[in-house]
């Protein structure tokens, strides 16, 4: 499952980042706390494939579809 597939108010654990991400984007996501085992909460899904608003730790981020699809989540993630 990817971050883009999460429903609003759903929580999961990050499994990994896709190897398809550029090293610069992957590095920035790691700096922002998108690391394996980190809990992530989908706060809001924007309409019309707009950005996804998520919370990682105490920080809130807005991610576009291409980036959100590259964040892989634990298969056993439950809301």
C-alpha positions in Angstrom: 0.0 0.0 0.0 1.2 3.5 -0.7 0.6 6.8 1.1 -1.6 7.9 -1.8 -4.0 5.0 -1.1 -4.6 6.0 2.5 -8.1 7.3 3.5 -8.6 10.5 5.5 -8.1 9.9 9.3 -6.3 6.6 8.6 -3.0 5.9 10.4 -0.2 3.6 9.2 3.5 2.9 9.6 6.0 3.8 6.9 7.8 0.8 5.4 10.2 2.4 3.0 10.5 4.9 0.1 10.4 3.8 -3.5 13.7 3.5 -5.3 12.0 5.5 -8.1 12.4 8.7 -6.1 15.3 10.9 -7.0 18.0 10.9 -4.4 17.3 14.6 -3.6 13.6 14.0 -2.9 14.2 10.8 -1.0 16.9 12.6 1.1 14.5 15.5 1.8 11.7 13.1 2.9 14.1 11.4 5.3 15.0 14.8 6.7 11.3 15.5 7.2 10.9 12.2 9.2 9.6 9.9 6.5 11.6 6.9 7.8 10.8 3.2 8.2 8.7 2.5 11.3 7.5 6.1 11.6 3.7 6.5 12.2 1.9 8.6 9.7 -1.6 10.0 9.8 -3.6 11.1 6.7 -5.3 14.3 7.8 -7.1 15.2 4.6 -7.4 14.2 1.0 -7.9 17.1 -1.4 -10.5 16.8 -4.2 -9.5 16.2 -7.8 -6.2 14.5 -7.1 -5.0 17.5 -5.1 -2.3 17.2 -2.5 -2.6 14.8 0.4 -2.2 16.4 3.9 -0.4 14.1 6.4 1.1 14.3 9.8 4.5 12.8 10.7 5.4 13.3 14.3 4.5 16.9 15.2 4.7 18.2 11.7 2.1 18.5 8.9 3.0 18.2 5.3 1.2 18.4 1.9 2.4 15.9 -0.7 1.5 15.7 -4.4 0.4 12.4 -5.8 3.8 11.5 -7.4 5.6 11.8 -4.1 2.8 10.2 -2.0 2.8 7.1 -4.3 6.5 6.6 -3.6 6.0 6.3 0.2 5.3 2.6 0.9 3.4 1.6 4.0 3.4 -1.5 6.2 0.9 -4.1 4.8 -0.7 -4.6 8.2 -1.4 -0.9 8.7 -4.8 -0.3 10.3 -6.8 2.8 10.8 
